[in-house]
């Protein structure tokens, strides 16, 4: 991720400090919460101190809280979420003939990405992205994992026995 601010804790060398802050200074920090903060739009670091809590202290606090009594949970939140069927999340109209062409392409080529569907079927980004979302919802493809390709969860036999159109 790209953050507009920079924070540096104590580092071992000036080189490390320059890597983080583009200037020296972090190598002189005291540790245990002592840090340099460079706000967005400035180049001048501000020395600040964050709270240092040792791991043993965290364990003691957790143990104390556990002794206070049983947790009270909202029962409605503990119930399992009902699985959506293919038609609950999206209307059948969205699963038109062009959607099924995209499914056939993805399953037969064993490749699922928005750009792949765009190129091969000549679709605009929003429609291709919606098709990928629907395929994930229908459990045809797995969830996205950054830049990695999506896993195809069905085989060629799915095309023969696919849901009615």
ABEGO torsion letter per residue (X at the ends): XBBABBBBBBBABAAAAAAAAGBBGAAABAEGGBBBBBBBGBABBBBBBBBBBBAAAAAAAAAAAAAAEBBBBBAAAABBBBBBBAAAABBAAABBAAAAAAAAAAAAAGBBBAAAAAAAAGBBAAAAAAAAAAAAAAGABBBBBEABBBBBABBAAAAAABBBX
